[in-house]
């Protein structure tokens, strides 16, 4: 009997490679969570060391407006060289993990090279000015490319060896921890903090309640609730990683987030103007409901500069809760009594500290550690100087992960997944989120409890 929540599943090595458990070396027995922490730490430490020693780290450019930009900037020899160099570094790091854990580096290298190339294609498409204007980011194209390939061809074994979405996601998430700074929460001020706490908590539990009412399984419910309540794709990735969630469900939720983001970016700014909502309140509303800082900024621009500032600050407040949510979701999920395929609970395992530790996703520790180091141990100047580089490297890991997720997901199963109930849950929860956040934006930023923030 197979069980996705079984301890053995969540603590398996990055690749078993036919090695019997009693003959594995220490390195071969490390889980992909630990390898993600190791690789993420190496990347963060290297960037800090090089930057601190005055070395300028150049990353490839992907933003372009016309064919002249595309040919002269993106496809220039110097930019292509940067792309190749970055791919070589990523391949070397990932190959270390694969090789030391007993996998085939030769097969992995070929598959990884192809996935990396497709990830770069998604960045180039998403980097077009006209495409990004409509809120379409690299995530959309990475998923579409992966799903198209995964559904049109049978993946060869050498490519399957490199399709390791969870490994890539978790490595990216460890790096993401460097951007979740306590200073951002302090900057948001008391109104932003209170709004983030109330919105995230209430919307998360409402989404979970609705999921259970509609008989959507808890695994799906957790990913949906986190995406709606915190910050969309990033929160969905963190939640899925924290519970070792089904990659098809993560792909499904990511698609829903991206589909909903486009009309919300247009309708919400229009509503702010049509109903004469004060700009600071409108900005806080946008920051609490739209899923990324980029979409908040784009929507805020349609309202005004004060809306942009209020929106970004409100979004920063919610982003900080990614780490908190991941930690508590992981502990709660680890304590849940596992069930077999027939729904009958296993009697052999009773939740205890040992079981919780075995099931607890170790990458969360790396994520939290990175956040604490960058919040309290490093000076704000150093943290700010390495931020763009680490963020750029993190998005590449995510793009590789989404190509892999797409390859693993069968489109037919995405369409049929639980009869459309998860989609209905997501849309309903998002509508609740819109009105609930608007109410608290008025209360907290409208001068009722606190002075109206001066963002001029």
C-alpha positions, 0 to 999 in steps of 0.5 A: 500500500502506497501512502504519500504522507508516509514517513518513508516518502518524506525522508527518502534520499534525493535519489535512491539509485538502487542502493539498499538503505543499509548500504547508503553512505551519509551523503547518499542518505541525505534528503532533497530537503537537506540538499536544498539547504546545502545548495541554498547556503552555498549560493547565499554565502558565495554571493555575500563573500564575492560582494563583500570583496568588491566583486560585481556579480552580473546576471543576464538581462531578460527585459526587452521592448522591441526587436532591436532590444532582443537582438542587441541586448538579450541575444548579444554575445555578452548576455548569452555568455552570462546565461551559459555561465549561470547555467554551468554554475547551476548544473555544477551545484545540482550535479554535486547533490545528484552525484553524492546521493548516488544518481547518474550525473551523465543522464542528469546533465543532459536533462538539466541542460534542456530544462534550463534552456526552456527556463531561459526561453520563458524568461525571454518571453516574459521579459517582453514589455508588452507581455509583462504589461498584462501581468504575464510573468515567466511563471506562466510560460514556464508552466505552459512550455512544461505542460506542452512538452509533458503532454505531447511527448513521452519523456525519455529517461535521461530527461526524467532524471532531471525533472526534480521540481521539488528539489529546485523549488526548495533550493529557491525557497531557501534563497527566498528567505533572504528577502523576507526581512523583519525590517520590512515589517517594521517599515509597514507600521502598525496599520500594515502589520495589523492588516496583514495579521487579520487578513492572512489569518481570517482568509486562510481559515475561511479558505480551509473551511470552504475547502472542507465544506466542498469536500476538497482534500486538506492537501489541496486546501492548504495550498489554496488557502496559502495562495489566496491569503498570503501572496499567491504563487510564492505562498503556494510553493512554500505551502506545497513544500511544507506539506510535501504536496502533490505537484499537480495540485501546485501547478493547478493552484499556480494557474488559478492565481495567474488567471485571477491576477489579470482581471484583478489588476484591471478591475480593482484600480478601476473600482478605486477610481469609480467609487472614489476610494481614497488613494491611501486606502485603495493602495492598502487594498491593492497590497492586501489582495493582489499577489505579487509586489510587481502586480501591486505596483502596476495596479497602483500606478493606475491609481497614483503614487500614494497608492503605490507606496501604500500598496507596496508597504501592505504587501511587504507586511503580508510577505513576511508571513510566508515564513511564519505560515510555512513553519506552523503549516509544517508542524500542523501537517506533521502532527496530522494522523496519516491515512492510507489510500482507503482513508483508514488511519494508520495505527502504527504511528502516533504523532510525537516529537520524533515523528514530527521531526522526521516529517518536518520539511527541513528546507523550512529551517534553511528558509527561516535561518536565511531570513533571521541572518539577513534580518538581524546579523547582516547590516541593512546595507549589505543585505540590500546590496546582495538582494537583487542578485539573490532574487535573480538567482532564486527566480531561475531555480523557480523557473526550472522548477515550473518547467519540471512541474509542467512536464510532470503534470498531465493536462487532462488530470489538471482539467478533471482534478476534483471536478472543478471544486478547487477552482470554485473554492479559490475564486470564492475565497478570493472574492471574500478576500477582496471585500474583507481586505477592503473593510480593514483597509478603510478601518486601519488606513482611513483614520478611524483607529490610527492617523492616516499615513502620510506617504507624500 
